[in-house]
Amino acid sequence: MSTKIKIGVIIVNERDEILLIKEKLENKPNHLWNIIKGTYGDNGKETIFETAIRECQEEAGVNVKLTNLLGCYIAQRIDKTRIQFNFLAKIVEGEPTLANKKEQESRNECINELKWFSKDDLIKINRDAFISERAYAAVRDWIKGKSYSLDAVRHTEL
């Protein structure tokens, strides 16, 4: 069984909107809405917090400050397990910008849009417009106002 730890980030602006990316995965025919997300452990000895910050830089071109933990989501099938820590963040530097195609290809990504959504906008978006159940659940939890202290997650020695 393949197990991966994923790190997701929902960036929230001062108008209480969130930034979503429109992304295409190899196993999906179309671009679908997603939160900023990446794999923990792919980049040396960074913490999950550092992974979250790096993913925002790579996928949206912004520097962020993590503000809260949104939750931990576990998805499982017979052949794979995904454990996803989702964070809330705010931009401290930069404007959301798509990486160029060559940069995206080097990271095996295909993102064609970045867009801010209000809660009212998000409520109208069908589940099928999202890339995964995990992304959809994270957005729904944000709409409901769920969040936890970053202290709920700690790195310790093995």
C-alpha positions as CSV (number, residue, x, y, z in Angstrom):
1,M,0.0,0.0,0.0
2,S,1.2,3.5,-0.9
3,T,0.9,6.1,1.9
4,K,1.6,9.8,1.3
5,I,1.3,12.8,3.5
6,K,-0.2,15.8,1.7
7,I,-0.1,19.4,2.8
8,G,-2.9,21.7,1.8
9,V,-3.3,25.5,2.2
10,I,-6.3,27.7,2.0
11,I,-5.2,31.3,1.6
12,V,-7.7,33.8,3.0
13,N,-7.7,37.5,2.0
14,E,-8.9,40.6,3.9
15,R,-12.3,40.3,2.1
16,D,-12.8,36.8,3.6
17,E,-12.3,35.1,0.2
18,I,-10.2,32.1,-0.5
19,L,-7.8,31.4,-3.3
20,L,-8.3,28.3,-5.4
21,I,-6.3,26.9,-8.2
22,K,-7.7,25.2,-11.3
23,E,-5.5,22.2,-11.9
24,K,-5.4,19.1,-14.2
25,L,-4.2,15.8,-12.9
26,E,-3.1,12.9,-15.2
27,N,-6.1,10.8,-14.2
28,K,-8.7,13.6,-14.8
29,P,-9.8,14.8,-18.2
30,N,-10.4,18.4,-17.2
31,H,-9.0,21.2,-15.1
32,L,-10.8,21.2,-11.7
33,W,-10.7,23.4,-8.6
34,N,-8.3,22.6,-5.9
35,I,-6.6,24.1,-2.9
36,I,-2.9,24.7,-2.9
37,K,-1.4,21.3,-2.1
38,G,1.8,19.3,-2.2
39,T,3.5,16.3,-0.8
40,Y,5.4,16.3,2.5
41,G,8.8,14.7,2.4
42,D,9.6,15.5,-1.3
43,N,12.0,18.4,-0.4
44,G,14.6,17.2,2.1
45,K,14.1,17.8,5.8
46,E,11.5,20.6,5.8
47,T,8.7,20.6,8.3
48,I,5.0,20.4,7.3
49,F,4.8,24.1,8.0
50,E,7.7,24.8,5.6
51,T,6.1,22.5,3.0
52,A,2.9,24.6,3.2
53,I,4.7,27.8,2.8
54,R,6.8,26.4,-0.1
55,E,3.7,25.1,-1.9
56,C,2.1,28.6,-1.8
57,Q,5.3,30.1,-3.3
58,E,5.4,27.4,-6.1
59,E,1.7,27.3,-7.0
60,A,0.6,30.9,-6.4
61,G,3.8,32.9,-6.3
62,V,3.1,34.4,-2.8
63,N,4.7,34.3,0.6
64,V,2.3,33.4,3.3
65,K,2.0,33.2,7.1
66,L,0.2,30.2,8.4
67,T,-2.6,31.3,10.8
68,N,-4.4,28.1,11.8
69,L,-4.8,24.4,11.2
70,L,-8.0,23.7,9.3
71,G,-7.9,19.9,10.0
72,C,-6.4,16.6,9.1
73,Y,-8.1,14.5,6.5
74,I,-7.5,10.8,5.8
75,A,-8.6,9.1,2.5
76,Q,-8.0,5.4,2.0
77,R,-8.5,2.8,-0.7
78,I,-7.2,-0.7,-0.8
79,D,-4.0,0.4,-2.7
80,K,-3.3,3.8,-1.2
81,T,-3.7,6.1,1.8
82,R,-3.5,9.9,1.8
83,I,-3.1,11.8,5.1
84,Q,-3.6,15.5,4.4
85,F,-2.9,18.4,6.8
86,N,-4.8,21.5,5.7
87,F,-3.8,25.0,6.9
88,L,-5.2,28.5,6.7
89,A,-2.8,31.3,5.7
90,K,-2.7,34.9,4.8
91,I,-0.5,36.6,2.1
92,V,2.4,38.6,3.6
93,E,4.1,39.3,0.3
94,G,3.3,39.2,-3.4
95,E,0.2,38.9,-5.6
96,P,-1.1,35.5,-6.7
97,T,0.5,34.6,-10.1
98,L,0.7,31.4,-12.1
99,A,4.1,29.9,-12.5
100,N,5.2,29.6,-16.2
101,K,4.5,26.4,-18.0
102,K,8.1,25.2,-17.9
103,E,8.3,25.7,-14.1
104,Q,5.0,23.8,-13.7
105,E,6.1,21.0,-15.9
106,S,9.3,20.6,-13.8
107,R,7.1,19.9,-10.8
108,N,4.6,17.8,-12.7
109,E,1.9,20.4,-12.3
110,C,-0.7,21.8,-14.8
111,I,-2.4,24.8,-13.2
112,N,-4.2,27.2,-15.6
113,E,-6.1,29.6,-13.2
114,L,-6.0,31.2,-9.8
115,K,-9.2,32.7,-8.5
116,W,-10.6,34.3,-5.3
117,F,-14.0,32.9,-4.1
118,S,-16.4,34.3,-1.5
119,K,-18.4,31.9,0.7
120,D,-21.5,32.7,-1.4
121,D,-19.6,31.8,-4.5
122,L,-18.3,28.5,-3.0
123,I,-21.7,27.4,-1.8
124,K,-22.9,27.4,-5.5
125,I,-20.0,25.2,-6.8
126,N,-20.9,21.6,-7.3
127,R,-18.7,18.8,-5.8
128,D,-17.9,17.6,-9.3
129,A,-16.0,20.9,-10.0
130,F,-13.4,20.0,-7.3
131,I,-10.4,17.8,-8.0
132,S,-11.0,15.6,-4.9
133,E,-13.2,14.9,-2.0
134,R,-10.4,16.1,0.3
135,A,-10.3,19.5,-1.4
136,Y,-14.1,19.8,-1.3
137,A,-14.2,18.8,2.4
138,A,-11.5,21.4,3.2
139,V,-13.4,24.2,1.5
140,R,-16.7,23.2,3.2
141,D,-14.9,23.1,6.6
142,W,-13.6,26.6,6.0
143,I,-17.1,27.8,5.1
144,K,-18.3,26.4,8.4
145,G,-15.6,28.3,10.3
146,K,-13.6,25.3,11.5
147,S,-10.0,26.0,12.6
148,Y,-7.6,24.9,15.2
149,S,-4.4,26.3,16.7
150,L,-1.2,25.6,14.9
151,D,0.0,24.2,18.2
152,A,-2.1,21.1,17.5
153,V,0.7,19.9,15.2
154,R,4.2,19.3,16.5
155,H,7.4,18.0,15.0
156,T,9.3,15.7,17.4
157,E,12.4,13.5,17.1
158,L,11.9,10.0,15.8
